Every structure is written in structure tokens, then in C-alpha cells.
Amino acid sequence: MSGMLHESYFLKSERLGFRCWSKDDLPLARELWGDIEVTRFFGGPFSDEEISERLEREITRMNTHQFQYWPIYLLADNEHVGCCGLRPYKLEDEIPELGFHLRPKYWGRGLAPEAARAVIDYAFETVGAKGLSAGHHPENMASKKVLEKLGFQYKHDEFFATLGMDIPYYLLVRPSRPFRENRADIERASEKGS
């Protein structure tokens, strides 16, 4: 079984594998979006019906836009970590929105920035995005730190209907060189600075 999952990852980072949601993933979706810790900053926890609708929305999004909040797994043991990916934002400007939801047992291991970097590369190199947007609940300092670490710049506060409040929104503009090369330069510079 674990060998099978490995084959279905269309994207990998050092420790994580990405695949697409399917209708059979409802138990995984429940585990993730039914968790109050995971969902407290974006309107959860959600009912079974809402989780089914969310899963259906992700599947439809993949068919329509060729992206979704993909489920992610540890390559080491194929454990379901959460999801990370893209959703439509300003499609006319070719700017999708980046997001990630991780199960609490995987917090604090650097998996959110690792997953997000893989999605950023994919967004620029495969999807052809011109930029990426991302927002977070004002109290979610962990997400704020991840976004800043990834090079996102705060742009403005924007009304987020799900929460019925304004939340900070950030932008990462597509670099003139491939993101991977830029990242290597940034990491070299930060090593010198430390």
C-alpha cells in the first residue's frame, strides 16, 4: 500500500509528497477539517456536510483550474500531514492564493514552509502564475511567520467573508529568475548573515 501511494505523488519536496483529492478521501478530509485546532482560524470546526462540500470543491477546483489545496504526506511513512496548495484569487491577473492546513501533530517541524516552497515553485513553473497571494487570521502568528519567511510582502487588509472580518493579505511576485535559484541566493545570504 505505501509503495502505491509513492507512485501517485505528482510533486515532492524533501520530506513530503503531494497528490490530488479523490471522493475516497472523505475520512482524511474529516480528520483534517473536522479538527478544531486546524480550522479555528478559518471558520471551523466544520460539520460532516461542510467537509463533504469542501472536498467536492477541491476536486472541482482541480478539474477547472489544475490546482487545489492538495493533500500532503510524509514520504517516510505516507502519514497524512494535511494539505497545501492553491485556490483561485485574482484569476484575471494570474494570481492564485496559497494556503496550507496541517494536522497539529505535524506543527513545529518546518513542514508548512517546506510544502509551501514546493507549491510556490509549482505555481510559477507549472501553473504559470504571475504572483501569489496569501492571507491569514490576524491572530495566527505561525502563518504570518511562514509567509514572511517565504518572502511574501504585506499588501493590505481585505474582507474575508468566511470569518466576516478583515484579514491581512500578502503578495509574492513572480521572480525574474526561477524561484529555486532566487531561494538558493537568499539562503546563502542568510547563512553569511548568521
KEKE-3310 file (N, C-alpha, C; in steps of 0.2 Angstrom, whole numbers, plus 5000, padded with zeros to 4 digits):
npx = (5004:5009:5019:5012:5006:5017:5019:5009:5012:5013:5021:5035:5043:5058:5054:5040:5026:5014:4998:4982:4966:4953:4936:4936:4943:4936:4937:4950:4949:4939:4947:4956:4949:4939:4945:4946:4958:4965:4956:4952:4956:4950:4936:4931:4927:4921:4905:4900:4894:4898:4912:4911:4907:4917:4928:4922:4923:4936:4940:4933:4939:4952:4949:4944:4954:4966:4973:4973:4970:4981:4982:4994:5008:5019:5034:5042:5034:5021:5011:4997:4998:4992:4986:4991:4992:4984:4971:4958:4961:4964:4961:4960:4972:4981:4985:4984:4979:4989:4989:4989:4985:4989:4989:4989:4999:5009:5014:5027:5038:5043:5037:5026:5032:5041:5032:5025:5035:5037:5025:5025:5035:5030:5018:5024:5032:5024:5010:5011:5009:5008:5010:5008:4995:4992:4983:4980:4973:4971:4976:4984:4999:5009:5006:5008:5022:5027:5024:5031:5044:5044:5045:5034:5026:5017:5002:4989:4974:4960:4943:4937:4925:4921:4925:4920:4927:4941:4956:4974:4983:4995:5008:5017:5028:5031:5047:5061:5070:5070:5061:5068:5082:5083:5079:5090:5100:5095:5096:5109:5114:5108:5114:5127:5124:5121)
npy = (4994:5006:5008:5010:5023:5031:5031:5039:5052:5068:5078:5082:5086:5088:5080:5078:5072:5076:5074:5072:5076:5064:5057:5046:5051:5056:5051:5056:5069:5073:5070:5081:5093:5092:5095:5105:5112:5114:5121:5132:5145:5148:5147:5135:5122:5111:5104:5087:5088:5100:5097:5087:5095:5104:5095:5091:5103:5105:5095:5099:5111:5107:5100:5111:5122:5116:5116:5114:5113:5103:5086:5082:5071:5062:5057:5047:5038:5039:5045:5055:5072:5084:5098:5108:5121:5129:5141:5149:5166:5181:5178:5185:5192:5182:5177:5166:5160:5155:5142:5133:5119:5111:5096:5095:5087:5088:5101:5114:5108:5113:5109:5116:5128:5121:5113:5124:5130:5121:5121:5135:5135:5126:5133:5145:5139:5128:5131:5144:5156:5173:5179:5177:5176:5177:5175:5178:5173:5187:5184:5173:5169:5160:5157:5169:5171:5161:5165:5177:5172:5165:5175:5183:5199:5210:5218:5223:5225:5214:5210:5195:5184:5172:5172:5184:5196:5208:5203:5202:5203:5196:5197:5188:5191:5185:5180:5186:5177:5159:5153:5144:5146:5160:5157:5149:5159:5168:5160:5157:5170:5173:5163:5168:5180:5175)
npz = (5000:5004:4995:4984:4986:4985:4971:4967:4969:4963:4965:4974:4989:5000:5011:5009:5000:4987:4982:4973:4979:4981:4979:4988:4999:5010:5024:5027:5024:5034:5046:5045:5042:5051:5063:5077:5081:5069:5061:5067:5064:5052:5052:5057:5069:5056:5050:5045:5033:5028:5027:5017:5007:5005:5001:4989:4982:4982:4973:4961:4959:4955:4943:4936:4937:4937:4949:4967:4985:4989:4996:5007:5012:5023:5016:5021:5029:5023:5030:5033:5032:5030:5021:5006:4995:4981:4978:4968:4966:4961:4947:4934:4934:4935:4948:4959:4976:4989:5001:5017:5027:5042:5051:5069:5075:5067:5067:5070:5064:5053:5042:5035:5029:5020:5012:5006:4999:4989:4982:4978:4969:4960:4956:4950:4940:4933:4934:4929:4936:4939:4951:4969:4981:4998:5014:5031:5047:5059:5071:5069:5071:5068:5054:5049:5051:5043:5030:5029:5030:5018:5009:5006:5005:5015:5009:5011:5021:5019:5016:5023:5019:5025:5038:5041:5043:5042:5035:5035:5020:5009:4996:4984:4972:4955:4953:4942:4939:4940:4954:4962:4960:4965:4978:4983:4983:4992:5004:5005:5007:5020:5027:5028:5035:5047)
capx = (5000:5013:5023:5007:5005:5023:5019:5004:5014:5015:5025:5038:5049:5062:5050:5033:5023:5008:4993:4976:4960:4948:4930:4938:4947:4932:4939:4956:4946:4936:4952:4959:4944:4935:4949:4946:4964:4967:4951:4949:4957:4946:4929:4929:4927:4916:4901:4902:4891:4903:4918:4910:4906:4924:4931:4919:4925:4943:4940:4930:4944:4957:4947:4943:4960:4973:4976:4968:4974:4982:4984:5001:5010:5027:5037:5045:5029:5015:5006:4993:5001:4987:4985:4994:4991:4982:4964:4958:4960:4963:4962:4962:4979:4985:4987:4981:4981:4992:4986:4991:4982:4992:4987:4993:5005:5015:5016:5033:5043:5046:5033:5022:5036:5043:5026:5023:5040:5036:5019:5027:5039:5025:5014:5027:5035:5020:5004:5012:5006:5012:5011:5004:4993:4991:4981:4980:4969:4976:4979:4988:5006:5013:5006:5012:5029:5029:5023:5036:5050:5044:5046:5028:5026:5011:5000:4983:4969:4955:4937:4937:4918:4920:4926:4916:4932:4946:4962:4980:4984:5002:5009:5024:5028:5035:5054:5063:5073:5067:5061:5073:5088:5082:5079:5097:5104:5093:5098:5117:5115:5106:5119:5133:5122:5120)
capy = (5000:5013:5009:5013:5030:5035:5032:5044:5059:5072:5083:5080:5090:5084:5076:5077:5070:5079:5070:5075:5073:5060:5056:5041:5054:5059:5050:5060:5076:5073:5071:5087:5099:5092:5096:5112:5116:5115:5125:5138:5152:5149:5146:5128:5115:5110:5098:5082:5090:5105:5094:5084:5101:5107:5090:5091:5110:5104:5091:5103:5116:5103:5099:5118:5126:5112:5116:5114:5113:5096:5083:5080:5065:5061:5052:5042:5033:5040:5048:5061:5078:5090:5100:5114:5122:5135:5142:5155:5173:5186:5174:5189:5194:5176:5177:5162:5161:5150:5141:5126:5117:5105:5092:5098:5083:5090:5108:5115:5104:5116:5106:5121:5132:5116:5112:5130:5131:5116:5124:5141:5133:5123:5139:5149:5135:5124:5134:5150:5161:5179:5181:5173:5180:5173:5179:5174:5176:5192:5181:5167:5172:5155:5158:5176:5170:5156:5169:5182:5168:5163:5181:5187:5206:5213:5222:5227:5221:5213:5207:5188:5183:5166:5174:5190:5201:5210:5199:5204:5199:5197:5195:5186:5192:5180:5182:5186:5171:5154:5154:5140:5150:5165:5154:5147:5165:5171:5155:5159:5177:5172:5159:5173:5185:5172)
capz = (5000:5005:4988:4979:4987:4982:4964:4965:4971:4957:4967:4980:4992:5003:5016:5008:4994:4985:4977:4972:4982:4977:4983:4993:5004:5015:5030:5028:5025:5041:5051:5044:5043:5057:5069:5079:5081:5062:5057:5071:5061:5046:5052:5059:5065:5051:5050:5040:5027:5026:5025:5011:5002:5004:4997:4982:4980:4980:4967:4956:4958:4951:4936:4932:4937:4938:4956:4973:4992:4988:5002:5008:5016:5024:5011:5026:5031:5020:5035:5030:5036:5030:5014:5004:4988:4978:4976:4964:4969:4956:4941:4928:4935:4936:4955:4964:4983:4993:5008:5020:5034:5044:5057:5075:5077:5062:5068:5073:5061:5047:5036:5032:5024:5015:5007:5003:4994:4983:4979:4975:4963:4955:4954:4945:4934:4930:4933:4926:4940:4939:4958:4973:4986:5004:5019:5037:5053:5062:5077:5068:5071:5065:5047:5047:5051:5037:5024:5029:5029:5011:5005:5005:5007:5017:5005:5013:5024:5015:5020:5022:5021:5029:5045:5042:5046:5038:5037:5032:5014:5006:4989:4982:4964:4952:4952:4935:4938:4943:4961:4965:4960:4970:4985:4984:4984:4999:5009:5005:5010:5027:5031:5029:5040:5054)
cpx = (5004:5017:5018:5006:5011:5022:5014:5006:5016:5020:5028:5043:5053:5059:5043:5031:5016:5004:4987:4970:4956:4942:4931:4941:4943:4935:4946:4954:4943:4941:4955:4954:4939:4938:4948:4952:4966:4963:4949:4951:4954:4939:4926:4928:4921:4912:4903:4899:4896:4909:4917:4910:4913:4928:4929:4922:4932:4944:4938:4936:4950:4955:4946:4950:4966:4976:4971:4973:4975:4984:4991:5003:5018:5029:5040:5040:5022:5009:5003:4995:4995:4986:4989:4993:4988:4974:4964:4957:4959:4965:4964:4969:4984:4989:4983:4983:4984:4989:4989:4987:4985:4989:4991:4999:5011:5017:5023:5039:5046:5042:5029:5027:5039:5038:5025:5028:5039:5030:5021:5031:5034:5020:5017:5029:5030:5013:5005:5009:5011:5014:5007:5002:4992:4988:4981:4975:4974:4979:4984:4995:5010:5012:5009:5019:5031:5029:5029:5043:5050:5045:5040:5028:5018:5008:4994:4979:4963:4949:4937:4930:4917:4921:4922:4921:4937:4952:4968:4981:4991:5002:5016:5024:5033:5042:5056:5067:5069:5067:5066:5080:5088:5083:5086:5101:5102:5096:5106:5118:5113:5111:5125:5131:5122:5127)
cpy = (5006:5014:5012:5020:5034:5036:5037:5051:5062:5077:5081:5086:5086:5078:5074:5075:5073:5074:5074:5072:5069:5059:5051:5044:5057:5058:5055:5068:5078:5074:5078:5093:5098:5093:5104:5116:5118:5121:5131:5145:5153:5146:5139:5128:5115:5104:5093:5084:5096:5102:5091:5089:5103:5102:5091:5098:5109:5100:5095:5108:5113:5103:5106:5122:5123:5113:5116:5114:5105:5093:5081:5075:5065:5056:5046:5036:5034:5043:5054:5067:5084:5092:5107:5115:5128:5135:5148:5161:5178:5183:5179:5192:5188:5176:5173:5163:5155:5149:5134:5125:5111:5102:5094:5094:5085:5097:5108:5111:5107:5113:5111:5125:5127:5114:5118:5131:5127:5119:5130:5139:5130:5129:5143:5145:5131:5127:5141:5156:5167:5182:5176:5177:5175:5178:5174:5177:5181:5188:5175:5169:5167:5156:5164:5175:5166:5161:5174:5178:5166:5169:5185:5194:5207:5218:5227:5222:5220:5209:5200:5186:5177:5168:5181:5196:5203:5206:5202:5200:5201:5195:5193:5187:5187:5183:5182:5180:5165:5155:5150:5143:5156:5163:5152:5154:5168:5166:5156:5165:5176:5168:5164:5178:5182:5171)
cpz = (5000:4998:4983:4980:4984:4975:4962:4966:4964:4958:4973:4983:4996:5007:5014:5001:4993:4981:4977:4976:4978:4982:4989:4999:5009:5022:5032:5029:5031:5046:5051:5046:5048:5064:5071:5079:5074:5059:5061:5068:5054:5046:5055:5066:5061:5052:5045:5033:5024:5024:5018:5005:5000:5000:4990:4979:4978:4973:4961:4954:4953:4944:4932:4932:4937:4944:4961:4979:4992:4995:5002:5013:5017:5019:5015:5027:5028:5025:5032:5035:5036:5022:5012:4997:4986:4977:4972:4968:4964:4949:4935:4929:4935:4942:4959:4971:4986:5000:5010:5026:5036:5050:5063:5076:5072:5063:5071:5070:5055:5041:5032:5027:5018:5010:5003:4998:4988:4979:4975:4969:4958:4952:4949:4939:4930:4929:4929:4929:4939:4946:4962:4979:4992:5010:5025:5042:5057:5068:5076:5066:5067:5057:5045:5046:5045:5031:5024:5027:5021:5006:5003:5008:5009:5012:5008:5017:5019:5018:5018:5024:5025:5037:5047:5045:5041:5040:5033:5025:5011:4999:4988:4974:4961:4951:4944:4934:4941:4951:4965:4966:4965:4977:4987:4986:4991:5005:5010:5009:5018:5031:5033:5035:5047:5058)
residu = (MET:SER:GLY:MET:LEU:HIS:GLU:SER:TYR:PHE:LEU:LYS:SER:GLU:ARG:LEU:GLY:PHE:ARG:CYS:TRP:SER:LYS:ASP:ASP:LEU:PRO:LEU:ALA:ARG:GLU:LEU:TRP:GLY:ASP:ILE:GLU:VAL:THR:ARG:PHE:PHE:GLY:GLY:PRO:PHE:SER:ASP:GLU:GLU:ILE:SER:GLU:ARG:LEU:GLU:ARG:GLU:ILE:THR:ARG:MET:ASN:THR:HIS:GLN:PHE:GLN:TYR:TRP:PRO:ILE:TYR:LEU:LEU:ALA:ASP:ASN:GLU:HIS:VAL:GLY:CYS:CYS:GLY:LEU:ARG:PRO:TYR:LYS:LEU:GLU:ASP:GLU:ILE:PRO:GLU:LEU:GLY:PHE:HIS:LEU:ARG:PRO:LYS:TYR:TRP:GLY:ARG:GLY:LEU:ALA:PRO:GLU:ALA:ALA:ARG:ALA:VAL:ILE:ASP:TYR:ALA:PHE:GLU:THR:VAL:GLY:ALA:LYS:GLY:LEU:SER:ALA:GLY:HIS:HIS:PRO:GLU:ASN:MET:ALA:SER:LYS:LYS:VAL:LEU:GLU:LYS:LEU:GLY:PHE:GLN:TYR:LYS:HIS:ASP:GLU:PHE:PHE:ALA:THR:LEU:GLY:MET:ASP:ILE:PRO:TYR:TYR:LEU:LEU:VAL:ARG:PRO:SER:ARG:PRO:PHE:ARG:GLU:ASN:ARG:ALA:ASP:ILE:GLU:ARG:ALA:SER:GLU:LYS:GLY:SER)
# end
